[in-house]
Amino acid sequence: MNNFTYHVPESPLEAANQKTSDRHAQFIAGGTNLVDRLKVFLDKPSQLIDISKLDLQTIETMADGSLRLGALVTNTAVADNQDIRRHYPMLARAILSGASQQIRNMATVGGNLLQRTRCPYYYDTAFPCNKREPETDCPAIEGMNRNHAILGSSDHCVAVHPSDMCVALAALDAEVEVISPQGTRQIAFLDFHRLPGNRPEKDSNLEQGELITGVKIPDTSKNSSGVYLKIRDRASYSFALVSVAASVSLEGEKIEGVRLALGGVAHKPWRATETEEFLIGKSLEENTLTQAAEIALQDAKPLSQNHFKVELAKRAIIRALKVSAQGGGVV
Ligand code: SF4
């Protein structure tokens, strides 16, 4: 760990001003990913701005019926919230499928959005890595890539985003609120994270100095039958090979609303909008679900070791849609 100075701001704006004035400063809240990176010199901040005590720790229902999660609400508090369990169960289940209870007690909403990939080459400084050091190399493309992307990757990076919570937030059409010295702005969740392109070192579209203050989930995305299905190598404390956040609402026999997002397959949470459009107005027949899954994976470009993810994702989509249509619950 390198030497750094330590600053405790009294307001979100002061925190953003402090970060703007020092481009090598970093925010710290729960520290569940940052401290790991500090220990192995992946991140070498000049300054840590400790935002953990700022007043961003509440879950509120807004006048328009939306739910606002303060950026410093812990993952445990979100997953335990009764309104979230009732109205946005895919979000609670996504969080509970990730990490351990101890980590969820420390990890925050804002930090979850900003956690970095778990690609092993990124953490091992004996290897080059375009995400860690631009214009070096991506050894995963020809190397160990079993856990890597099958959608939206580039010749520069094939990493996946590790979050479970973000997959549910992508499906729920959440919005990210940020503050900077220039004011506040809202970023649609699907625009928050980036595909790697030729700038894999940049995970999100946050600008220098911007601080996440909250995440808003619209009232219209309430669905008590929403599900989160996570497929992984072991039953707990493991990142997704493939995950699916899905909710289906029926009008009689026909699908009148559907939300579908995938995790473990791309550099960002992957919303399957074309599949959603295909399903609207159709009935839940096996053939229809099979076609829907094919559409979701039609652009997949698997790597040498992860062809299995394509079929796995298709089957997971079908299962998650069926369970949600039957009323939800544990998948
Ligand atoms: Fe680095 Fe991305 Fe390649 Fe992993 S996949 S080695 S994070 S550039």
Residues whose N, C-alpha, C, O or C-beta is under 5 A from the ligand:
A	BS01	SF4	C119 Y121 Y122 P128 C129 N130 K131 D137 C138 P139 A140 H156 C157 V158 A159
